[in-house]
Amino acid sequence: MYKKMWRMFTGGCMVVAVSLAAQASPPPVSGVVAPAVPPSAKEKSTADHSQLEALKGPFTSGPEVTKACLTCHNKAGHQVMKSIHWTWEATNTKTGKKLGKQHAANNFCGSITSNEARCTSCHAGYGWKDKNFDFADQSNVDCLACHDTTGTYRKFGTDAGHPLYIDREFEPMEGPPGKKQFKAPDLTKIAQHVGSPGRKNCGNCHFNGGGGDAVKHGDLDSSLLKPKRELDVHMASDGANMACSDCHTFNAHQPSGSRYAPTAKDSHGMDLPKDDHNRATCESCHGAKPHKEAKINNHANKVACQTCHIPEYARGGVATKMLWDWSTAGKKDADGKPLFIKDDHGHLTYSAAKGDFKLGENVRPEYKWYNGVVQQMAITDKFDDTKVLEMNRIEGSASDPNARIWPFKVMHGKQPYDKVNKTLVVNHVWGDDDTAFWKHYDYAKSIKSGMETAGLPYSGEFGFIETRMNWFITHMVAPKEKAVPCQECHTRATDGRLAAITDIYLPGRDTKDWVDLLGGLMIAGAIGGGLLHGGIRFATRRKEKAK
C-alpha cells in the first residue's frame, strides 16, 4: 500500500519538476547573454584583397596562391605547420599518448597510411601522396581551404589535397554508373576574395568526415549550413547566427582544445573563449548557473548541458551511419561487377568497396559518465579479441567528482585485424595498383600491402572483429522549450534515457525498501494526522452546537 502512495507522491513531484523545466531558460549570468550576432560577423576586413598586386594572378596551382599569400602573411605558414590540421598528430594531454589521424584507430575508413592520396583531400595542404611528403615546405600549406569566401573552392577527392586545375570527367566509385563532369575552381577569383573562415569552410571537411555527409559525427552535417532554430539555436540565422570559430577558437592558427580530451566540466565558467586558449564550453557563455531554478542548476554538477539540450542528433534530414561492416565488402552482381545497393531514400546500404551500412535519423544519444579522459586506441595497440573492441573508452563514474553524464553517438563497426598479433591492420584500399582493395577486392593482398607500407608486423592471418567508437554529441542544440523532459530520465520505463546509468539513485526510477517504507509512513502519517485533526474538529463543533 505504502509503495503505491509513494509512487503517487513522486509522480506529483515529477509534474512539478517538468513544470520547472519548461520555464528554464538560458540565462543571463550577471546580465550577460550570448549575442544575437557574434562579434566575428560584425568585423569588417581592413584590406580589399582583389586590389593587391600579389593576388592579380593568374594562378594555375594551389601552391602558387600560397606563395602569394605568404608575401604579406609571412608568419602564417609556420603557424599552420604547427597545427594538428597540418601534422595530423597530437598528444593526448590527459594520457600522454601520441594520436592524430596518423596514429589513432577508428572504425570508419581505417588508416591513412598507404591511402594518403585519397585521405588527404581533407588535409590543410597540397601533395601529401605518400610517406615522402615535405612537411617543412610552406608552399604546401593550403590557405584557400579555410579562407575562401566564394563557396566555390573544392579539393578533389583523389588528388592528394589539390583542387582540380582543369575540368575533368570522373566516375564516382559509389555513385550511379557513368562519368560525371567536375569543374576546376577559379583560383584567381578565390584568392582575391578571401576572409575569415565560415561554416562552409569547416564543413567541407568536418561535415564529410568518414567519407560522406553526416557519416561520422551524427551532429555535424550539411544541414547546419543554413539551419532553422529548431535544429540549432546557435547557428540559426534567427538564433545566435554563430560561426564555428566562435566556439572553436584559434590562436596563431592553432585550434583550441582537443577532440581526444574534451572538457568534461568547466569550473572556469563565464569567460572569453580565448582566455585560457581552450575550446569554448557551454559555461563560457552561459555560466555555471544558467537557469532561474536552483534545482535545475544543481543538475549541472552531474549532467552535461548537452544531455538535456540535444534530445536527438541527425535531426536535419541527413542520415548518419550507425553501423559499418567491412567484413561483407567485395560482393559482385550477376554480371561480375561490384555491387552497390541503395534504400528507398537513396541511402547507400551496401557497397562492394566498404560493406554493409545501417543509418539513422533523429537518433536518441547513448549516455555515459565522462571525466575528461578518453582512452583512445592507436593502430598498433594490442587487445583481447574475445570481446567487442571499444576503440576510445570513455572514463568516469558517479563517484568521480570530475565526471558528468554526457551524450554520445556510438558507432558500431566490424573491421579487419591480425588474428595472431591481436592488433588492427592497415588496409590498402585506394590506388591504381594490383593490391588496392577498391581495385580488386582482395583482402589478403590489400592488408599485406598496407602493413608492409606501414612497416608493421603482420602474421598473414586476418579476421574481423566487432568494434565500438564513441562520438561526443555537442552540436544541434535544440531550443530551450524542446529540452529533454524530466520524466524521460526519471521514469521506471525500461527505455528511460538513463537506463544504462546504474551507479546512482535516480528518483522516479529507482526504489529502495527503506526509502519506500519511510515515504509510506510519512504519507500515512500525514493522512492519519489530517483525519484525526478533522475528526476532532467535527466532534468539538457538534458539542458546541448541542450547547
N, C-alpha and C positions, 0 to 999 in steps of 0.2 A: 504493500500500500504506500509506504513512505517513498519507494522508488518512483512511483507514478507521480506523487506530489512534487518530488524533487525535479522530475523532468518538466512538469508544468512550470515550476519556479524558474528553472534555467531557460526554458523556452521564452518566458517573459523577458528575461534578461537579454536574450538574443534579439528580440524585437527592438528593445531599447538600443542595443549596440548597432543594429542595422540602421536605425534612425539617425544615430550619431554619425555613422559612416557616410550617409547620404548628404549630411551637412558639411562634411570635411572639405576643406579647400586648400590649394597651395597658397601659402600664406605669405603674408608679409612679415618677415622677421625684421624687427626694428624698422618697420615701414618700408622694407625693400622687397621688390618683386622682380622676376625676370622681365627684361624689357620686351615690349611688343615687337620692336625691330632691333636686332642686335647691333652693337656698335660697328661691327665689321661691314654691315650693309650700308651704313651711312658714310663710311670713309670714301673719299674721292682720291683718285690717283693724282700724283703731282707730276706725271710725265705722260706725254702722248707718244706712245711707242711707234706709231705709224710715221712720226716725223724724224725719228732717229736715223742717222746715216748708216749706222752699223746694221740696221734691220731693213734696208732698202731691197736687199736680195738681188737677184732671185736665189732661192735656196733649193738645192737638189737632194739634200740629205739631212737627217736629224742632227748628226754631229756638227754640220755647218752652222745650223741655227744656234747650237750650244756655244760654239766658239764666239759667235756674235754676241750672245748674252753675256759671256764672261768678260767682254771688253769693258763693260760697266760694272757688272756684279762680280767683281774679281775674287770675292771670298766664297761665293755661293757654291761653287763646285766642290771645294774642300769640305764645306759644311755638309752637303748632301752625302759625300763619300764616307762620312762618319755615322750615317743613319742606318737603321735597320731596313729602310726602303732600298738601300743600296747594297749593303753587305749580306742581307738575308741571314744574319747571325745575330744572336742576342744571348745574354746571360741572365737566367732567372735570378733576380735579386734575392729571392727567398730560399732557393735551394742551391744556388751556385752552379747550376747545370747549363752547359752550352746548348742553346736551342736555335730557333730561327728555321726558315724553310730548308736550310742546308742540312739540318741535323734532326729536327723534330719529326716524329712519325705521325701520320694521320690515316684516316680510313676513307679518304676521298680519292685523290689522284695518285697517292703514293709519294715516291721520292722524285725530286727534280733531277737527280744525278742520272746521266745518260739520256735525259729528256729535255735538256736545257733549252734548245731552240724553240720548243713548244711552250714550256712552262714560263719562260722569261718574257712572254708577251705582257706580263704584269710587273716586270722589273722596272725600276726607275732609271733605266739605262738602255744603251744600244749595244748589240753584238755579243751578248753572253750566249754562245752556242755550244761551248764545251768547257772543260776544266782549265783551258788556257786563257780565259777571259782576263783582260788587263783592268783590274780594279783601281789602278792608280792613274788612269788616263781620264782627265777631266772632260775631254770632249765626248766621252761615252755617256755622260750624265744626260738624262732626258728632262729638259726644263718644261717642255710643252705638255707632258702628261699631266702635270699638276697646275699649269698656269694658262692653258688655253681657255679663252672665254667665248670662242665662237661655237663651241659644241660640235666641231667637225673633225677634231683630231682623233685618230684611232691608230693604235698599234695593230699590226696584222698578226693573226694568231700563230703563224708558223715561221715568223721571220726574226726570231731572237731579239725581240724588243723593238724592232724597227717598224715604222709605218710603211705603207706602200709608197713607192716613188713613181710608179707608173700604174695605170689601170690594169687590172688583172682578172682573168677568169679563173674561178676556183670552185671545186665541188666539195662542199662540206661533208665530212665523214658521216655525220648522223642526220643530215638534212635530207630532203627529198632528192631522188636521183636527178642528175643533170648539173651542169656548171652554172655558177652564178657570177654576175659581173660585180666587181668591187672597185670603187673609185679611189684614187690616190688623193689625200688631202692637200690643200694648197698651203704649203709650209710658209711661204712668204706672207700671205694674208694672216695666218695664225700667229706668226712671230710678231706681227705688228699690232696684234690685239690680245696681248697677254694681261693677266691681272691676278688677283687673289684667287686661290682655289675655291671652287664651288662644289655643290653636291655631285654634279655630273663628273667632275674630275675624279673625285674619290670613288664614285660609284662604278666608273669604268672597270676598276679592278675589284673593289670590295663588294659590290653588288653581284659580281660574276665569279667570285671565288669558288673553286671546286669544279669549274668547267662550264658554268652557265648561270643565268639569272636565278637568284634565290637558292642555289644548290646547297651552299654550305651553312650559312648562319641562321636562316629562318626569320630573323628580324631585320635583315638588310636585303633589299631588292629594289628593282626599278620603280616600284610603286611609291617610294619615298622621294622621287624627283619632284613630284607635284602632289603631295598627299593632302587629303582632306583632314580636317581637325579630328574626325572620328578615328583616323588611322594613327596620327602622330601629332600631339599638341605642340611639340617643339618645332617641327619642320613645316607645318601647315602655314600657308600664306595668311590665313585668318587666325593663326595662333601666334607663336613666338617668331615664326619665319626665320629660324636659325640655320646657319650653315654648319657642316660637320666640324669645321675648325673652331667653332665657338666653344665646343667641349674638348675636342681632340686638338689641343693647342700645340704649337710648335715653338721651339726656341732655337734660333740659328739652324733651321731646317731639321732639328731633332724632334721627332714626335714624342709627346709626353706620355708617361705611363707605360704599361706593358700588358699585352693580352695574355701573357703567360702568368701574370700575378696581379690581376685587377684588385683595386682597393675594396676590401670586404666591408669595412666600417670606417667612415670618415669622421674622426673625432675632431678634426680641424674646424669643420662646419663652414659657415658663410665665409667666402673668401673670393679673391680674384683667381681664376684658374691658373694663372701663370705664377702666382706667389711661390708655390713650392715645386714648380716645374713638374707637376703631376697632372694627369688627366682629370678634368673636372668631374665631380660626382654630383649626385642629386643635391647633397648637402651644400655644395659650393654655391648654389643659387638660392636654395630653399631653406637652408639652415637645418639644425638638428631637431627643431621642434616646429614643423611646418603646419600642424593642424591646430584648430582652436580648442579641440577636446584633448585634455591631458591623457585620457585613457588610450586614445589612438596614437598619440605621440610616444607613449610607453612601448607600444609595439615596435617602434623603430629601433629599439635596442637589440631585438632579436629577429626582426623581419626586415629584409631589404625593401626599399621603396618599390623596386621593380616587381616584387612579388605581388603586391596589391594593385599596382597601376598598369601592369601589362597582362591583362586577363588571358589573351591568346596571342600567338605570333603567326606569321604568314597570313595576315588579315587583309592585305592589299589586293587580293585577286591573283597573286602569283604563288604557285605551289612550290613548296620546298622539299628537297629529298629527305626522307626519313630512314631509308634503307638503301644500301648499295652492296650487292652481292657479286663480287668479282669471280666467284667460283663457277658461275654459269656462262661466262663470256665465251665467245668463239663459235656460237651456233650459226649454221647456214641454212638457207631456204632450199626448196626443191631444185632450184637451178644452180645451187652451189655458190650463191652469193651471200655475203654477210647479212644476217637477219636483224631487222630493226622493227620494233612494234610500238605503236602509239595507242593511247586510250581514246575514248570519245571526245576528250577535251584537247586532244593534240599533244598530250604529255608523253614523252618517251618512257615506256615502262620496261622495255628490253632493248639492249644494244649489244650487238656482237662484240663491239670493242670494249665494253665495260661491264656487261652482265645485267642482272635484274635490278630494277628500282621500285621503291614504293614512295609515293609522295603524299603530302598533306597540306591542307589549308585550315586556317582558324584552329590551330592546334593548341591545346592547353599545355603549358610547360610542365616539366617534372621539377620537383623541389628537393633541394639538398642543403645541408649545412655547409657554409664556406667561411674559412677564417683567413683567407689571403694566400694560402699555399696550394699550388697545383703541382702535382707530381706528374709532369709531362714525360712521356717516353721518348727516347731517341731511337733512331733506326737500328742502332747496334745493341740495345738493351736486351738481355735475356729474360724469359718469362716462363711461367707454368702453362703449358698448352693443354692442361686437362680442364680448364675453366675458361669462361669468357674473358677476353683481354680488355681491360679498361685502359685506354691509351693516355688519358690525362685525369688521373684520380683527384677528386676534389676533397680536401681535408676540412675537418670541422665537426663539432658536436654541440649538443645543448649545454654541456659543461664548459665549453671553451668561451671565455669572455670576449674573444675577438670574432666569434662566428655569428653569422646571421643566416636565416633561411633565404636562399636565392633561387630564382627560376632558371631552368636550363632546357635547351633542346638537346636530347640525347640521340645521337646519330648511331644507327645500327649498321654494322658492316660485316663482311666476310672477305678476307683477303689472304694472299699467299704468304707463307712463312717457311723457314728452313726447319724441317721436322727433326733433324739431328741436333743442330746448334741452338734450337729454340730461340731464334731471332726472326724478326720480319726481314723481308728481302727487298732489294732494289729491282724493280721490274722495268725493263727497257721497252716502253710501249710505243714511242714515236720515232719515226725515222724512215728513210728510204732503203734501209739495208735488210739483209735476209733474216736478221734476228729480231727486228721490231715486231712486237705483238700485234699492233694495229695493221701490220703489213701481211703477216702470215698466220696469226692466231695460234702460235705455238709457244705455250708457257715454258716448256723445258729450255728452248733457245733464248727466249726473252729474259728469263730470270738469270740464267747463266751469264748472258752478256751484261746485264745490269750489275751483277755482283762483281764481275771482272773489272768493269769500268770504275766502280766504286772502290776497288781494292779491298773488298771484304771477304772473309772466309765463307765458303759455301759448300755444303755437303753433297749437293747434287740431288737431294731428296726434298721435294716441296709438297706441302699440303695447304689446306685452307683453314683459318681459324676465325671464330666469331669475335667481333670487336665492338666496343662502345666508345663513343667520344662525346664529351660534354661541351656544349657551346653556351656561353653566358647570354641570356636574353636581357637586353638593356635598351633596345630601340622599340619603336611602335608603342609609345606611351599613350594610353587612352585618356580621354577627358575625365576629369575627376568624378563626374556622375556615372561613368562606366567602370569605376574601380570594382575590384572583386568584392562581392557582398560578404559580410561576416559569416553568414550561415554556410557558405561553401567550404569553409575551413572548420568552423565549429559545428560539426554535424556527425551523427553516428552512421551516416550512409557509408558504405564500403568504398564508394568512389569519391569521397571527400578530397579536396585538393591536397591536404596534408596527411593523407593516409599513410604515406611512406615515412613520415617523420614520427617515429615511435618512442623517442627518448625524452619526451616531455609530456607533462599532464596538460591536455588541451580541454578546457571547459566546453561542455556541449558535445564533446566526442567521447571522452574517457570517463570511466566510472571507477570509484574506489569505495569499498564497503563502508569504511568508517566515515567517509565524506557523505555518502548517501544516507547513512544512519543519522549522522549529525544534522544533515539537511532535513530529513524527515521529522526528527524530533523538534527542530526549530519550527517547521511548518505546523506540525501537530500542536506544539505549544502555543503558537500564535493563534491558531483556530480555536483551540481549547480556551485560551485566555479570553478571546473575544466572546465566545459563547457564555463563559462564566460571567463576564462583565455584563453582557446583555441580560442574562438571567437575573442577576442581582438587581439591575435597574428596573426590569419588568416587575419583579416581586415588590420592590420598595414603592413603585408607583401605584400598584394595586392597593397597598396598605394605606397610602396617602389618600387615595380616592375613597376607601372604605371609611376613613375617619371623617 
